[in-house]
């Protein structure tokens, strides 16, 4: 785990409520001291990551938005994911 190896971690969540859920999985307070969370409600918004990646050395992508029933054209959904 990156935290156990001494890395600082910046996590991006879509809702504030997601932060507490993630923090509850980190039992060790030493680990949580090296975690920063940022709320980004719409990951597909233009320029949403501007400034959020400053001083970031590595990126580990562990989740992505999934299409909902409201998406009528799968191609348009996938094109929005390309940033």
NULO-431800 format. One record per atom (N, C-alpha, C): x, y, z. Coordinates in nm, 4 decimals. Layout:
# NULO-431800
<rec <X, Y, Z>>
...
This chain:
# NULO-431800
<rec <0.0842, -0.1173, 0.0000>>
<rec <0.0000, 0.0000, 0.0000>>
<rec <0.0893, 0.1245, 0.0000>>
<rec <0.0527, 0.2216, -0.0789>>
<rec <0.1330, 0.3435, -0.0924>>
<rec <0.1530, 0.4144, 0.0408>>
<rec <0.0489, 0.4215, 0.1220>>
<rec <0.0604, 0.4897, 0.2516>>
<rec <0.1593, 0.4195, 0.3433>>
<rec <0.1536, 0.2881, 0.3457>>
<rec <0.2449, 0.2117, 0.4308>>
<rec <0.3900, 0.2276, 0.3847>>
<rec <0.4080, 0.2563, 0.2568>>
<rec <0.5423, 0.2770, 0.2022>>
<rec <0.5915, 0.4200, 0.2263>>
<rec <0.5074, 0.5038, 0.2877>>
<rec <0.5476, 0.6392, 0.3212>>
<rec <0.5077, 0.7470, 0.2215>>
<rec <0.4328, 0.7092, 0.1183>>
<rec <0.3882, 0.8083, 0.0208>>
<rec <0.2731, 0.8913, 0.0771>>
<rec <0.2636, 1.0155, 0.0311>>
<rec <0.1458, 1.0980, 0.0581>>
<rec <0.0457, 1.0660, -0.0516>>
<rec <-0.0826, 1.0621, -0.0180>>
<rec <-0.1860, 1.0230, -0.1126>>
<rec <-0.2919, 1.1330, -0.1211>>
<rec <-0.3277, 1.1681, -0.2432>>
<rec <-0.4367, 1.2623, -0.2669>>
<rec <-0.5485, 1.1836, -0.3337>>
<rec <-0.6590, 1.1696, -0.2644>>
<rec <-0.7723, 1.0951, -0.3174>>
<rec <-0.8808, 1.1886, -0.3664>>
<rec <-0.9401, 1.1558, -0.4785>>
<rec <-1.0488, 1.2358, -0.5333>>
<rec <-1.1780, 1.1575, -0.5183>>
<rec <-1.2766, 1.2206, -0.4561>>
<rec <-1.4082, 1.1590, -0.4374>>
<rec <-1.5134, 1.2496, -0.5008>>
<rec <-1.6277, 1.1921, -0.5340>>
<rec <-1.7331, 1.2717, -0.5971>>
<rec <-1.8263, 1.3348, -0.4947>>
<rec <-1.8300, 1.2812, -0.3735>>
<rec <-1.9178, 1.3352, -0.2692>>
<rec <-1.8412, 1.3467, -0.1378>>
<rec <-1.8718, 1.4493, -0.0611>>
<rec <-1.8104, 1.4688, 0.0705>>
<rec <-1.8302, 1.3460, 0.1584>>
<rec <-1.9457, 1.2823, 0.1480>>
<rec <-1.9745, 1.1643, 0.2302>>
<rec <-1.8782, 1.0497, 0.2019>>
<rec <-1.8200, 1.0481, 0.0849>>
<rec <-1.7241, 0.9440, 0.0510>>
<rec <-1.5953, 0.9538, 0.1301>>
<rec <-1.5634, 1.0729, 0.1781>>
<rec <-1.4394, 1.0917, 0.2522>>
<rec <-1.4417, 1.0142, 0.3834>>
<rec <-1.5468, 1.0277, 0.4593>>
<rec <-1.5547, 0.9557, 0.5873>>
<rec <-1.5568, 0.8057, 0.5662>>
<rec <-1.6227, 0.7606, 0.4619>>
<rec <-1.6260, 0.6173, 0.4327>>
<rec <-1.4856, 0.5650, 0.4057>>
<rec <-1.4072, 0.6405, 0.3315>>
<rec <-1.2703, 0.5984, 0.3022>>
<rec <-1.1801, 0.6084, 0.4247>>
<rec <-1.1953, 0.7158, 0.5016>>
<rec <-1.1134, 0.7306, 0.6220>>
<rec <-1.1386, 0.6173, 0.7205>>
<rec <-1.2611, 0.5672, 0.7262>>
<rec <-1.2931, 0.4599, 0.8208>>
<rec <-1.2200, 0.3300, 0.7868>>
<rec <-1.1733, 0.3171, 0.6630>>
<rec <-1.0988, 0.1964, 0.6253>>
<rec <-0.9525, 0.2053, 0.6669>>
<rec <-0.9077, 0.3248, 0.7051>>
<rec <-0.7699, 0.3442, 0.7489>>
<rec <-0.7668, 0.3492, 0.9006>>
<rec <-0.7330, 0.2395, 0.9626>>
<rec <-0.7373, 0.2302, 1.1085>>
<rec <-0.6241, 0.3064, 1.1759>>
<rec <-0.5130, 0.3210, 1.1099>>
<rec <-0.3944, 0.3814, 1.1688>>
<rec <-0.3927, 0.5321, 1.1446>>
<rec <-0.3908, 0.6115, 1.2503>>
<rec <-0.3903, 0.7573, 1.2361>>
<rec <-0.2647, 0.8075, 1.1666>>
<rec <-0.1558, 0.7341, 1.1748>>
<rec <-0.0340, 0.7727, 1.1041>>
<rec <-0.0572, 0.7694, 0.9534>>
<rec <-0.1389, 0.6758, 0.9097>>
<rec <-0.1694, 0.6667, 0.7672>>
<rec <-0.2608, 0.7802, 0.7236>>
<rec <-0.3638, 0.8089, 0.8015>>
<rec <-0.4585, 0.9136, 0.7622>>
<rec <-0.3937, 1.0514, 0.7598>>
<rec <-0.2854, 1.0693, 0.8336>>
<rec <-0.2152, 1.1982, 0.8325>>
<rec <-0.1525, 1.2268, 0.6961>>
<rec <-0.1302, 1.1234, 0.6176>>
<rec <-0.0685, 1.1394, 0.4860>>
<rec <-0.1691, 1.1312, 0.3712>>
<rec <-0.2981, 1.1470, 0.4042>>
<rec <-0.4025, 1.1398, 0.3019>>
<rec <-0.4734, 1.2747, 0.2926>>
<rec <-0.4905, 1.3196, 0.1698>>
<rec <-0.5658, 1.4422, 0.1420>>
<rec <-0.6800, 1.4034, 0.0485>>
<rec <-0.8006, 1.4486, 0.0790>>
<rec <-0.9153, 1.4192, -0.0070>>
<rec <-0.9655, 1.5470, -0.0716>>
<rec <-1.0050, 1.5356, -0.1970>>
<rec <-1.0600, 1.6474, -0.2731>>
<rec <-1.1926, 1.6013, -0.3332>>
<rec <-1.2948, 1.6857, -0.3202>>
<rec <-1.4263, 1.6544, -0.3760>>
<rec <-1.4361, 1.7130, -0.5164>>
<rec <-1.4652, 1.6254, -0.6134>>
<rec <-1.4863, 1.6651, -0.7525>>
<rec <-1.6177, 1.6005, -0.7962>>
<rec <-1.7283, 1.6753, -0.7886>>
<rec <-1.8596, 1.6164, -0.8185>>
<rec <-1.8754, 1.5636, -0.9605>>
<rec <-1.8176, 1.6320, -1.0587>>
<rec <-1.8331, 1.5899, -1.1986>>
<rec <-1.6956, 1.5688, -1.2612>>
<rec <-1.6551, 1.4438, -1.2682>>
<rec <-1.5233, 1.4101, -1.3218>>
<rec <-1.5106, 1.4381, -1.4710>>
<rec <-1.6233, 1.4587, -1.5380>>
<rec <-1.6210, 1.4818, -1.6821>>
<rec <-1.6228, 1.6302, -1.7176>>
<rec <-1.6289, 1.7180, -1.6187>>
<rec <-1.6315, 1.8627, -1.6446>>
<rec <-1.4989, 1.9076, -1.7070>>
<rec <-1.5057, 2.0007, -1.8002>>
<rec <-1.3817, 2.0504, -1.8631>>
<rec <-1.2868, 2.1099, -1.7587>>
<rec <-1.1608, 2.0780, -1.7723>>
<rec <-1.0540, 2.1335, -1.6881>>
<rec <-1.0711, 2.1029, -1.5392>>
<rec <-1.1463, 2.0006, -1.5065>>
<rec <-1.1765, 1.9707, -1.3660>>
<rec <-1.0514, 1.9381, -1.2848>>
<rec <-0.9474, 1.8868, -1.3497>>
<rec <-0.8274, 1.8484, -1.2768>>
<rec <-0.7178, 1.9550, -1.2783>>
<rec <-0.7480, 2.0712, -1.3380>>
<rec <-0.6497, 2.1798, -1.3392>>
<rec <-0.6121, 2.2164, -1.1958>>
<rec <-0.4861, 2.2138, -1.1666>>
<rec <-0.4372, 2.2474, -1.0328>>
<rec <-0.4418, 2.1320, -0.9343>>
<rec <-0.5266, 2.0340, -0.9575>>
<rec <-0.5376, 1.9218, -0.8641>>
<rec <-0.4202, 1.8258, -0.8758>>
<rec <-0.3500, 1.8313, -0.9872>>
<rec <-0.2397, 1.7394, -1.0094>>
<rec <-0.1040, 1.8041, -0.9822>>
<rec <-0.1051, 1.9276, -0.9308>>
<rec <0.0203, 1.9951, -0.8981>>
<rec <0.0968, 1.9152, -0.7933>>
<rec <0.2256, 1.9022, -0.8129>>
<rec <0.3160, 1.8315, -0.7216>>
<rec <0.2812, 1.6835, -0.7064>>
<rec <0.2125, 1.6272, -0.8047>>
<rec <0.1815, 1.4842, -0.8052>>
<rec <0.2860, 1.4136, -0.8893>>
<rec <0.3458, 1.3090, -0.8343>>
<rec <0.4481, 1.2341, -0.9052>>
<rec <0.3907, 1.1131, -0.9773>>
<rec <0.2985, 1.0430, -0.9126>>
<rec <0.2388, 0.9216, -0.9690>>
<rec <0.0868, 0.9318, -0.9617>>
<rec <0.0199, 0.8649, -1.0555>>
<rec <-0.1263, 0.8564, -1.0550>>
<rec <-0.1636, 0.7094, -1.0589>>
<rec <-0.2484, 0.6694, -0.9663>>
<rec <-0.3038, 0.5337, -0.9666>>
<rec <-0.4546, 0.5499, -0.9818>>
<rec <-0.5071, 0.5035, -1.0929>>
<rec <-0.6504, 0.5174, -1.1224>>
<rec <-0.7205, 0.3890, -1.0791>>
<rec <-0.8031, 0.3987, -0.9763>>
<rec <-0.8662, 0.2777, -0.9233>>
<rec <-1.0168, 0.2737, -0.9431>>
<rec <-1.0755, 0.3798, -0.9957>>
<rec <-1.2193, 0.3819, -1.0196>>
<rec <-1.2512, 0.4837, -1.1274>>
<rec <-1.3679, 0.4697, -1.1880>>
<rec <-1.4124, 0.5669, -1.2870>>
<rec <-1.5641, 0.5686, -1.2881>>
<rec <-1.6224, 0.6757, -1.3415>>
<rec <-1.7689, 0.6808, -1.3474>>
<rec <-1.8213, 0.5724, -1.4397>>
<rec <-1.9338, 0.5187, -1.4054>>
<rec <-1.9975, 0.4166, -1.4876>>
<rec <-2.1189, 0.4771, -1.5564>>
<rec <-2.1496, 0.4329, -1.6771>>
<rec <-2.2673, 0.4884, -1.7452>>
<rec <-2.3951, 0.4551, -1.6695>>
<rec <-2.4862, 0.5488, -1.6680>>
<rec <-2.6148, 0.5254, -1.6035>>
<rec <-2.7196, 0.4984, -1.7101>>
<rec <-2.8392, 0.4696, -1.6671>>
<rec <-2.9480, 0.4442, -1.7612>>
<rec <-2.9802, 0.5692, -1.8418>>
<rec <-2.9392, 0.6859, -1.7951>>
<rec <-2.9678, 0.8113, -1.8635>>
<rec <-2.8804, 0.8320, -1.9865>>
<rec <-2.7727, 0.7576, -1.9983>>
<rec <-2.6836, 0.7735, -2.1128>>
<rec <-2.7428, 0.6974, -2.2302>>
<rec <-2.7787, 0.7714, -2.3344>>
<rec <-2.8441, 0.7075, -2.4478>>
<rec <-2.7453, 0.6672, -2.5570>>
<rec <-2.6319, 0.7340, -2.5640>>
<rec <-2.5343, 0.7052, -2.6678>>
<rec <-2.4024, 0.6685, -2.6008>>
<rec <-2.3692, 0.5406, -2.5999>>
<rec <-2.2488, 0.4938, -2.5311>>
<rec <-2.1233, 0.5637, -2.5816>>
<rec <-2.1171, 0.5907, -2.7099>>
<rec <-2.0006, 0.6586, -2.7660>>
<rec <-1.9788, 0.7953, -2.7053>>
<rec <-2.0875, 0.8683, -2.6818>>
<rec <-2.0710, 1.0020, -2.6246>>
<rec <-2.0232, 0.9926, -2.4809>>
<rec <-2.0657, 0.8894, -2.4083>>
<rec <-2.0192, 0.8720, -2.2705>>
<rec <-1.8692, 0.8483, -2.2686>>
<rec <-1.8207, 0.7589, -2.3519>>
<rec <-1.6784, 0.7282, -2.3545>>
<rec <-1.5962, 0.8486, -2.3983>>
<rec <-1.6468, 0.9287, -2.4881>>
<rec <-1.5696, 1.0451, -2.5312>>
<rec <-1.5572, 1.1466, -2.4189>>
<rec <-1.6540, 1.1529, -2.3276>>
<rec <-1.6448, 1.2441, -2.2136>>
<rec <-1.5380, 1.1983, -2.1146>>
<rec <-1.5066, 1.0702, -2.1105>>
<rec <-1.4072, 1.0202, -2.0167>>
<rec <-1.2657, 1.0545, -2.0582>>
<rec <-1.2460, 1.0845, -2.1844>>
<rec <-1.1127, 1.1172, -2.2321>>
<rec <-1.0819, 1.2609, -2.1970>>
<rec <-0.9863, 1.2789, -2.1092>>
<rec <-0.9535, 1.4130, -2.0614>>
<rec <-0.8227, 1.4567, -2.1234>>
